Amino acid sequence: MTLEHWKYDAGTDSVAAMVIPAALARTRTFDLDAMLLVQVPAGSPEGWLELTVEVDGKRLWSRRIPTHQPGDTDNLEYHHRLTIEADADCRVRAKAACKGCRVLSLVVEARETVY
């Protein structure tokens, strides 16, 4: 059996969305990761970055933190183990928001695992 791997790289966009298609008669477990990378300008006033992760339209996780390291990058990451029932697809969406910085990369990824 080949394990599934799904990934969507939204680049500098603020939303990364993907659908993990249904599998007939097989429940699957995925390691779900969402990663946000921002550029914090030098001399930037107090800013923040925020990452929200939704699964099938329901908020799974959300975090807003102040930016650090002016003139460099900052990031937020989220990891979750996700079980998808047989014959069901799954919609995953990561949303980025920020103030006083700009999105460099927003990626959502799901790797099937066997335990």
Residue frames as a rotation matrix with the C-alpha (Angstrom) as fourth column:
MET 1
0.583 0.813 0.000 0.00
0.813 -0.583 0.000 0.00
0.000 0.000 -1.000 0.00
THR 2
-0.462 -0.678 0.572 1.29
0.664 -0.692 -0.284 3.45
0.588 0.249 0.770 -0.91
LEU 3
-0.147 0.363 -0.920 0.79
0.850 -0.429 -0.304 6.12
-0.505 -0.827 -0.245 1.73
GLU 4
0.502 0.466 0.729 -0.87
0.784 -0.600 -0.156 9.35
0.365 0.650 -0.667 0.62
HIS 5
-0.446 -0.597 -0.667 0.78
0.729 -0.674 0.116 12.77
-0.519 -0.435 0.736 0.68
TRP 6
0.427 0.634 0.645 -1.17
0.843 -0.538 -0.029 15.98
0.328 0.556 -0.764 -0.02
LYS 7
-0.340 -0.592 -0.731 0.35
0.738 -0.650 0.182 19.46
-0.583 -0.477 0.658 -0.06
TYR 8
0.567 0.434 0.700 -0.74
0.754 -0.615 -0.229 22.94
0.331 0.658 -0.676 -1.08
ASP 9
-0.439 -0.751 -0.493 1.72
0.812 -0.567 0.139 25.85
-0.384 -0.340 0.859 -1.18
ALA 10
0.618 0.783 0.074 -0.17
0.760 -0.571 -0.309 29.15
-0.200 0.248 -0.948 -1.35
GLY 11
-0.194 -0.760 0.620 3.01
0.773 -0.508 -0.381 31.21
0.605 0.405 0.686 -1.69
THR 12
-0.973 -0.232 0.022 2.32
0.182 -0.815 -0.550 34.77
0.145 -0.531 0.835 -0.54
ASP 13
-0.204 0.969 0.141 -1.48
-0.161 -0.176 0.971 34.34
0.966 0.176 0.192 -0.55
SER 14
-0.584 0.004 0.812 -3.30
-0.786 -0.250 -0.565 34.42
0.200 -0.968 0.149 2.77
VAL 15
0.392 0.730 0.560 -5.36
-0.766 0.596 -0.241 31.23
-0.509 -0.335 0.793 2.27
ALA 16
-0.719 -0.520 -0.461 -4.18
-0.672 0.689 0.270 27.68
0.178 0.504 -0.845 1.56
ALA 17
0.147 0.855 0.497 -7.00
-0.801 0.398 -0.447 25.20
-0.580 -0.332 0.744 0.93
MET 18
-0.697 -0.315 -0.644 -7.05
-0.646 0.666 0.373 21.59
0.311 0.676 -0.667 -0.21
VAL 19
0.497 0.834 0.241 -9.36
-0.866 0.493 0.081 18.59
-0.051 -0.249 0.967 -0.29
ILE 20
-0.758 -0.593 0.271 -8.14
-0.586 0.802 0.115 15.14
-0.286 -0.072 -0.956 0.70
PRO 21
-0.204 0.750 -0.629 -10.33
-0.806 0.236 0.543 12.84
0.556 0.618 0.556 -1.43
ALA 22
0.484 0.507 0.713 -12.31
-0.814 0.561 0.154 9.95
-0.322 -0.655 0.684 0.04
ALA 23
-0.709 -0.613 -0.349 -10.89
-0.678 0.728 0.100 6.42
0.193 0.307 -0.932 0.09
LEU 24
0.240 0.860 -0.449 -13.27
-0.654 0.486 0.580 3.52
0.717 0.154 0.679 -0.40
ALA 25
0.860 0.318 -0.398 -13.70
0.007 0.774 0.633 1.34
0.510 -0.548 0.664 2.68
ARG 26
0.047 -0.900 -0.434 -10.53
0.841 0.270 -0.469 2.59
0.539 -0.343 0.769 4.38
THR 27
0.977 0.142 -0.158 -10.11
0.210 -0.749 0.628 4.85
-0.029 -0.647 -0.762 7.41
ARG 28
0.231 -0.935 0.268 -6.90
0.652 -0.056 -0.756 6.88
0.723 0.349 0.597 7.19
THR 29
0.726 -0.137 -0.674 -4.75
0.532 -0.509 0.677 8.82
-0.436 -0.850 -0.297 9.65
PHE 30
0.432 -0.551 0.713 -2.74
0.558 -0.458 -0.692 11.85
0.708 0.697 0.110 8.56
ASP 31
-0.141 -0.512 -0.847 -0.16
0.836 -0.520 0.175 14.09
-0.530 -0.683 0.502 10.18
LEU 32
0.591 0.463 0.660 -1.47
0.731 -0.654 -0.196 17.54
0.341 0.599 -0.725 9.28
ASP 33
-0.277 -0.732 -0.623 0.91
0.820 -0.518 0.244 20.52
-0.501 -0.444 0.743 9.25
ALA 34
0.763 0.386 0.518 0.26
0.584 -0.756 -0.297 24.20
0.277 0.529 -0.802 8.56
MET 35
-0.087 -0.903 -0.421 3.21
0.906 -0.247 0.343 26.58
-0.414 -0.352 0.840 8.27
LEU 36
0.889 0.344 0.303 3.21
0.428 -0.859 -0.280 30.38
0.164 0.378 -0.911 8.00
LEU 37
-0.166 -0.961 -0.223 6.37
0.941 -0.222 0.254 32.41
-0.294 -0.167 0.941 7.33
VAL 38
0.875 0.463 0.144 6.35
0.484 -0.850 -0.208 36.23
0.026 0.251 -0.968 7.37
GLN 39
-0.240 -0.898 0.369 8.89
0.772 -0.407 -0.489 38.99
0.589 0.168 0.791 6.70
VAL 40
0.637 0.356 -0.683 9.15
0.725 -0.577 0.375 41.56
-0.261 -0.735 -0.626 9.50
PRO 41
0.515 -0.459 0.724 10.54
0.384 -0.632 -0.673 44.86
0.766 0.625 -0.149 8.13
ALA 42
-0.469 -0.743 -0.477 13.36
0.838 -0.206 -0.505 46.56
0.277 -0.637 0.719 10.04
GLY 43
-0.999 0.037 0.002 12.03
-0.035 -0.923 -0.383 49.34
-0.013 -0.383 0.924 12.24
SER 44
-0.399 0.912 -0.100 8.51
0.175 0.183 0.967 47.95
0.900 0.368 -0.233 11.98
PRO 45
-0.326 0.377 0.867 6.09
-0.893 -0.425 -0.151 49.11
0.312 -0.823 0.475 14.67
GLU 46
-0.673 0.096 0.734 4.64
-0.410 0.777 -0.478 46.43
-0.616 -0.622 -0.483 16.91
GLY 47
-0.229 0.575 -0.786 3.03
-0.900 0.183 0.396 43.90
0.372 0.798 0.475 14.61
TRP 48
-0.135 0.231 0.964 1.53
-0.579 0.771 -0.266 40.44
-0.804 -0.594 0.029 14.82
LEU 49
-0.645 0.041 -0.763 0.98
-0.655 0.485 0.580 37.29
0.394 0.874 -0.286 12.80
GLU 50
-0.121 0.726 0.677 -1.94
-0.742 0.387 -0.548 34.89
-0.659 -0.569 0.492 13.01
LEU 51
-0.814 -0.076 -0.576 -2.59
-0.456 0.698 0.552 31.38
0.360 0.712 -0.602 11.70
THR 52
-0.060 0.857 0.511 -5.99
-0.810 0.258 -0.527 29.67
-0.583 -0.445 0.679 11.72
VAL 53
-0.937 -0.211 -0.278 -6.55
-0.331 0.790 0.516 26.04
0.111 0.575 -0.810 10.69
GLU 54
-0.018 0.985 0.171 -9.99
-0.893 0.061 -0.446 24.70
-0.450 -0.161 0.878 9.73
VAL 55
-0.986 -0.150 0.068 -11.06
-0.109 0.902 0.417 21.13
-0.124 0.404 -0.906 8.95
ASP 56
-0.544 0.822 0.167 -14.39
0.770 0.410 0.489 20.59
0.334 0.395 -0.856 7.18
GLY 57
-0.015 0.543 0.840 -15.39
0.242 -0.813 0.530 24.19
0.970 0.211 -0.119 7.90
LYS 58
0.923 0.318 -0.216 -14.77
0.262 -0.110 0.959 24.02
0.281 -0.942 -0.185 11.67
ARG 59
0.400 -0.804 0.439 -11.98
-0.700 -0.578 -0.421 25.93
0.592 -0.139 -0.794 13.39
LEU 60
0.639 -0.303 -0.707 -9.45
0.448 0.894 0.022 23.44
0.625 -0.331 0.707 14.69
TRP 61
0.128 -0.703 -0.699 -6.84
0.924 -0.172 0.342 25.91
-0.361 -0.690 0.628 15.96
SER 62
0.615 -0.028 0.788 -5.99
0.404 -0.847 -0.346 29.61
0.677 0.531 -0.510 15.87
ARG 63
0.307 -0.584 -0.751 -3.12
0.862 -0.164 0.480 31.60
-0.403 -0.795 0.453 17.31
ARG 64
0.742 -0.185 0.645 -2.00
0.198 -0.858 -0.474 35.25
0.641 0.479 -0.600 17.12
ILE 65
0.414 -0.691 -0.593 1.45
0.850 0.060 0.523 36.23
-0.325 -0.721 0.612 18.38
PRO 66
0.791 -0.231 -0.567 3.48
-0.259 -0.965 0.033 39.46
-0.555 0.121 -0.823 18.34
THR 67
0.827 -0.562 -0.011 6.23
0.155 0.247 -0.957 39.67
0.540 0.790 0.291 15.73
HIS 68
0.669 -0.733 -0.123 9.85
0.132 -0.046 0.990 39.35
-0.732 -0.679 0.066 16.77
GLN 69
-0.165 -0.913 0.372 13.19
0.608 0.203 0.767 39.99
-0.776 0.353 0.522 15.07
PRO 70
0.774 0.397 -0.493 12.58
-0.080 -0.712 -0.698 43.15
-0.628 0.580 -0.520 12.99
GLY 71
0.174 -0.687 -0.705 14.50
-0.956 -0.289 0.046 42.93
-0.236 0.666 -0.708 9.72
ASP 72
-0.895 -0.440 0.075 14.19
-0.422 0.888 0.182 39.13
-0.147 0.131 -0.980 9.68
THR 73
-0.341 0.794 -0.504 11.50
-0.328 0.402 0.855 36.45
0.881 0.457 0.123 9.38
ASP 74
-0.636 0.272 0.722 9.05
-0.691 0.215 -0.690 35.04
-0.343 -0.938 0.051 11.91
ASN 75
-0.608 0.397 -0.687 6.79
-0.354 0.640 0.682 32.00
0.711 0.658 -0.248 11.75
LEU 76
-0.132 0.623 0.771 3.89
-0.884 0.279 -0.376 30.04
-0.449 -0.731 0.513 13.20
GLU 77
-0.659 -0.062 -0.749 3.43
-0.480 0.802 0.356 26.29
0.579 0.594 -0.558 12.76
TYR 78
0.046 0.718 0.695 0.70
-0.941 0.265 -0.211 23.84
-0.335 -0.644 0.687 13.75
HIS 79
-0.779 -0.268 -0.566 0.71
-0.440 0.877 0.190 20.04
0.446 0.398 -0.802 13.83
HIS 80
-0.074 0.824 0.562 -2.32
-0.901 0.187 -0.392 17.77
-0.428 -0.535 0.728 14.30
ARG 81
-0.974 -0.110 0.201 -3.07
-0.035 0.939 0.341 14.08
-0.226 0.325 -0.918 13.87
LEU 82
-0.287 0.882 -0.373 -6.21
-0.898 -0.384 -0.216 13.79
-0.334 0.273 0.902 11.74
THR 83
-0.762 0.146 0.630 -8.36
0.205 0.978 0.022 10.68
-0.614 0.146 -0.776 11.20
ILE 84
-0.454 0.618 -0.642 -10.55
-0.882 -0.412 0.228 10.58
-0.124 0.670 0.732 8.10
GLU 85
-0.063 0.539 0.840 -13.32
-0.314 0.788 -0.530 7.99
-0.947 -0.297 0.119 8.06
ALA 86
-0.732 -0.162 0.661 -13.81
0.458 0.602 0.654 5.62
-0.504 0.782 -0.367 5.12
ASP 87
-0.202 0.648 0.735 -15.74
0.964 -0.002 0.267 7.02
0.175 0.762 -0.624 2.14
ALA 88
0.800 0.430 -0.418 -15.38
0.515 -0.850 0.113 10.62
-0.307 -0.306 -0.901 3.41
ASP 89
0.106 -0.774 0.625 -13.31
0.655 -0.418 -0.629 13.41
0.748 0.476 0.462 1.95
CYS 90
0.340 -0.098 -0.935 -11.82
0.853 -0.386 0.351 16.17
-0.395 -0.917 -0.048 4.10
ARG 91
0.573 -0.116 0.811 -11.49
0.413 -0.814 -0.408 19.90
0.708 0.569 -0.418 3.43
VAL 92
0.201 -0.612 -0.765 -8.48
0.922 -0.146 0.359 21.57
-0.332 -0.777 0.535 5.06
ARG 93
0.555 -0.030 0.832 -7.91
0.430 -0.845 -0.318 25.32
0.712 0.534 -0.455 5.08
ALA 94
-0.086 -0.624 -0.777 -5.16
0.953 -0.280 0.119 27.43
-0.291 -0.730 0.618 6.64
LYS 95
0.684 0.347 0.642 -5.67
0.521 -0.848 -0.095 31.20
0.511 0.399 -0.761 6.86
ALA 96
-0.352 -0.856 -0.380 -2.97
0.934 -0.296 -0.198 33.78
0.057 -0.424 0.904 7.55
ALA 97
0.804 0.433 0.408 -3.40
0.399 -0.901 0.170 37.31
0.441 0.026 -0.897 8.85
CYS 98
-0.092 -0.878 -0.470 -0.75
0.995 -0.094 -0.019 39.82
-0.028 -0.470 0.882 9.83
LYS 99
0.956 0.250 0.151 -0.09
0.249 -0.968 0.025 43.46
0.152 0.013 -0.988 10.73
GLY 100
0.669 -0.742 -0.046 3.27
-0.650 -0.613 0.450 45.20
-0.362 -0.271 -0.892 10.31
CYS 101
-0.473 -0.777 0.417 4.71
-0.329 0.594 0.734 42.29
-0.818 0.210 -0.536 8.30
ARG 102
0.160 0.535 -0.830 4.00
-0.984 0.017 -0.179 40.42
-0.082 0.845 0.529 5.06
VAL 103
0.674 0.183 0.715 3.33
-0.221 0.974 -0.042 36.78
-0.705 -0.130 0.697 4.21
LEU 104
-0.278 -0.811 -0.515 6.27
-0.905 0.042 0.423 35.05
-0.321 0.584 -0.746 2.51
SER 105
-0.722 -0.002 -0.692 4.89
-0.333 0.877 0.346 31.51
0.606 0.480 -0.634 2.57
LEU 106
-0.116 0.717 0.687 1.75
-0.902 0.214 -0.375 29.64
-0.416 -0.664 0.622 3.64
VAL 107
-0.558 -0.166 -0.813 1.76
-0.564 0.794 0.225 25.85
0.609 0.584 -0.537 3.28
VAL 108
0.234 0.593 0.770 -0.66
-0.886 0.456 -0.082 23.12
-0.400 -0.664 0.632 4.37
GLU 109
-0.392 -0.494 -0.776 0.44
-0.725 0.685 -0.070 19.48
0.566 0.535 -0.627 4.17
ALA 110
0.484 0.538 0.690 -1.03
-0.813 0.569 0.127 16.08
-0.324 -0.622 0.712 5.11
ARG 111
-0.457 -0.667 -0.588 1.06
-0.754 0.641 -0.141 12.89
0.471 0.379 -0.796 5.24
GLU 112
0.671 0.703 -0.237 -0.69
-0.505 0.667 0.548 9.58
0.543 -0.248 0.803 5.79
THR 113
-0.447 -0.788 0.424 0.75
-0.863 0.255 -0.436 7.57
0.235 -0.561 -0.794 8.65
VAL 114
0.378 0.491 -0.785 0.35
-0.178 0.871 0.459 3.97
0.909 -0.034 0.416 9.80
TYR 115
-0.282 -0.423 0.861 0.48
-0.917 -0.145 -0.372 3.20
0.282 -0.894 -0.347 13.52
